[in-house]
Amino acid sequence: MQIQFTPIGIIHSPYAMPSDMPIQPTGAVGIQGEVEVFEPFREGLADLEGFSHLFLLYHLHRSHGYKLRVVPFLDPQPRGLFATRAPARPNPIGLSVVRLEGILEGVLRISGVDVLDGTPLLDIKPYVPAFDAPNEVRCGWLEHAGTVVAGHRSDDRFQQTGQQSGHTGPSESEEGAG
C-alpha cells in the first residue's frame, strides 16, 4: 500500500535551521509566522477566523530515517519512539497547536510557531477544547522528567542517518525529541 499526500500550503517561520527552533510550541510563545495556503485550497478557509487556535499537520521534510529507541530532549533514558515527539519517524508527520492571529488573502498569521521555514503543510484543523482536551490525562515518563521546554532548542535530530526508507532496528545510541 502506498499513501501519497499533496501539500495544501507552506509554513513560514523565523527558523532556518533545526538548531534555531524550540522543541515544542510552548517554547515558541509569541513567535510569529505565516501559513501560506495554496490557491486551490483557499475556499476551505471560510469560517476559520472564528477559532483562536489551530492544529497544523505538516511533513517533517528535513527528517530522514528513524530509530525505534531514542533519547528524548527531556530525559536521558532511551524511550520507545512512539512514546516521544522525536521528529525522525517512519512517517515524518508533525503536529503543532498555534494561535490564529488573522487571515488575509489565503495567508494565516499565526503565533507560537515551532516549525522550520518552508515546511510543507498537509492539513489545518480547528482546536476545539471540548473535543481536544480530554480529562484524566496521564503523561507517562514525562510525569517524572518534567515538561519545561522554554529555552530548549532542537538539534541534529532532524538529520537522522539511520535508513532513508526504513529503520535500522532498536538502538539506544540515536537521540530524538521529547
N, C-alpha and C positions, 0 to 999 in steps of 0.2 A: 504494500500500500504506500502510495506517495501522497503527501499533502503539500499543497502549494498556497502561499499567501501573496496577495498583492498589496503593497503599502498604499495607505489612503492619504499619507502626508509625510511630512518631515518635522522632527522636533529640533528647534534651535535653542541653544543654551550657551552660557559663557564657558563651557568646559570643552577644551580641545583635546585634552589627554585624560585618561583614567585617573592619573595622579592628582588632577585638579579638582575632581568632583567628590562630594560626600558619599558615604556608603549607603545612605538611605535618605528618603525625603525629609525626615525630621531633622537631619543635619543640614538641610538646604532652606530653612525657613527664610522667607523674604527674597530668595534668589529668583530673579525674573528670567523668563524665557518665552518663547512663542511656539505655537504649533501651527504650521502651515498645512492646511487641508487642501488636497488637490481638487481642482475644479469639478471633476465628475462626482465628487462626494460631498460637495458643499451644501447641497439641499438637505442633507441629513443633519445639518447643524441647527435646523429650525427647532425652537423651544429649549435649546440647551442653555441659553443665557439665564434662565431661572435657577440654575443649580450653582452652588458655591464651590463644590469640589468635583473632580473627575478622576476616574481611573484611566490611565493611559497604558495601553498594551503595545509593546514595541519589540522589534527584532534587535537583539544584542549583537549587532553586526561586527563588533570588534572582538567578540568572544570566539575562541577556536578550541575544539577538543574539550574533554572533561575528565574528571576523576570521580569515582563513586564515594570516596572518602576525602574530605577536605578539612583544612584547619581554618575555621572562621575568624573574622576580624576580632570578635568579642570574646574569644575563648581559645586557649592554646590546645585544647583537647581535639583530636581528629573527630569529625562528625560525619554522619551519612549525608551525602549531597542533598537529598530531598528534605532534610531537617535544617537546611541553611538557605540563605539567599544568594549563594555563590552565583556569579554571572556565567561561569563556564558550565553549561548544561547540555544534555542530549538534544534538547530543543531550546535553543537560546532565545527565550521569550521573556521580556522584562515587564514588570508591572509597577506603576507608581501612582500614588494619590497626589494630585496637585490642586491648588486653588485656582479657580477660574476668575480672572480679573476683568475680562471683557472679550468681545468678539467683534471684529471689523473685517468685512470683505474676505471671509474664509480664513482669517488668522485669529487664533485664540491667544490672548495674552494670559500667561499663567505665572504663578509663583510657587516656590517650593520644588523647583525642578532639580532632579538629581541624575540627569541623563546627558550623555555625550552629545555635543553639537552634531547635527546631521544624521541623527538616529532615525531609521525608518519607522513610521507609525503604522501599526496594524489595526488598532481599534480605539474607540473612545466610548466610555460608559459613564453615566452619571453616578456619583457616590450618593447612596441613599441610606442614612443611618438605620432606619427601620429594617432594611434588608441586609445591610453590610456590617453591622456592629452586633455580633452575637453576644449573648450573655454567657457567663461562666466559662470564660476563655482560659485555657492553660497555654503556657509558652515553653514547655519542655525544658531543654537545657538552658535556655535564655533566662529562665527564672532565677538561676543561680549565677549566671555570667554577668548580669547587668545589661541594660539596654541603652545607655547613654552613647549616642553616636555623634554628638556635636564635636567637631574637631577631627574626627576620623576621616581620612581621605582614602580613596581607592588606590590601587597599585597595579602591578602587572598581572593580577589575577584574571584580567581580560585577555591576557596574552598566553593562555594555556598552550602547552606544546604537546599535550597528550597524543591524541589521534584525531584527525580532522573529522572523520565521519563516524567515529565510534568511540570506544573507550579502551583504556589500557588495563582495565581491571581495578580492583580496590588498591588504593595507595594512600599512605599517610604522609607522603612527602610533598604533595602539592597542596597549596593553600587555596581557600575560597572565601567569599564574603559571608558575614554572619547575619 
